[in-house]
């Protein structure tokens, strides 16, 4: 389609001649792979450190007490997901480290974390106002916990 135009520069984009569009081919693939690996690797390291810190800093009796109460374990991990505000790539590491909790509670942690966390609430409050952020976050939290609980009850 672009080659049918009489202007040859139109096919190269709006930058014009002499301006590089970045690497192509294998160089672009390698650059993208390196960027994604370093970005995800950093998130995974943070997730691993968070899981280790939770297992060491929080008393075992407290974790087992929360994990032993049906329904409370789901809410506890959902609230923890909001407070921790870790990247969704690191949620699985943190959830895997919480071995005393049920699979449904871990699912709630991994579902609620990317949907409602402290960073998002602050961003929404700054952009749309505190009243909207409160209503939106509370509604999203309830929907996410309900969906995770129903899915965990049905499938897990």
Secondary structure in CASP SS format (residue, H / E / C, confidence):
PFRMAT SS
TARGET T0000
AUTHOR 0000-0000-0000
METHOD secondary structure of the structure
MODEL  1
X C 1.00
X H 1.00
X H 1.00
X H 1.00
X C 1.00
X C 1.00
X C 1.00
X H 1.00
X H 1.00
X H 1.00
X H 1.00
X H 1.00
X C 1.00
X C 1.00
X C 1.00
X C 1.00
X C 1.00
X C 1.00
X C 1.00
X C 1.00
X C 1.00
X C 1.00
X C 1.00
X C 1.00
X C 1.00
X H 1.00
X H 1.00
X H 1.00
X H 1.00
X H 1.00
X H 1.00
X H 1.00
X H 1.00
X H 1.00
X H 1.00
X H 1.00
X H 1.00
X H 1.00
X H 1.00
X H 1.00
X H 1.00
X H 1.00
X H 1.00
X H 1.00
X H 1.00
X H 1.00
X H 1.00
X H 1.00
X H 1.00
X H 1.00
X H 1.00
X H 1.00
X H 1.00
X H 1.00
X H 1.00
X H 1.00
X H 1.00
X C 1.00
X C 1.00
X H 1.00
X H 1.00
X H 1.00
X H 1.00
X H 1.00
X H 1.00
X H 1.00
X H 1.00
X C 1.00
X C 1.00
X C 1.00
X C 1.00
X H 1.00
X H 1.00
X H 1.00
X H 1.00
X H 1.00
X H 1.00
X H 1.00
X H 1.00
X H 1.00
X H 1.00
X H 1.00
X H 1.00
X H 1.00
X C 1.00
X C 1.00
X C 1.00
X C 1.00
X C 1.00
X C 1.00
X H 1.00
X H 1.00
X H 1.00
X H 1.00
X H 1.00
X H 1.00
X H 1.00
X C 1.00
X C 1.00
X C 1.00
X C 1.00
X C 1.00
X H 1.00
X H 1.00
X H 1.00
X H 1.00
X H 1.00
X H 1.00
X H 1.00
X H 1.00
X H 1.00
X H 1.00
X H 1.00
X H 1.00
X H 1.00
X C 1.00
X C 1.00
X H 1.00
X H 1.00
X H 1.00
X H 1.00
X H 1.00
X H 1.00
X H 1.00
X H 1.00
X H 1.00
X H 1.00
X H 1.00
X C 1.00
X H 1.00
X H 1.00
X H 1.00
X H 1.00
X H 1.00
X H 1.00
X H 1.00
X H 1.00
X H 1.00
X H 1.00
X H 1.00
X H 1.00
X H 1.00
X H 1.00
X H 1.00
X H 1.00
X H 1.00
X H 1.00
X H 1.00
X H 1.00
X H 1.00
X H 1.00
X H 1.00
X H 1.00
X H 1.00
X H 1.00
X C 1.00
END
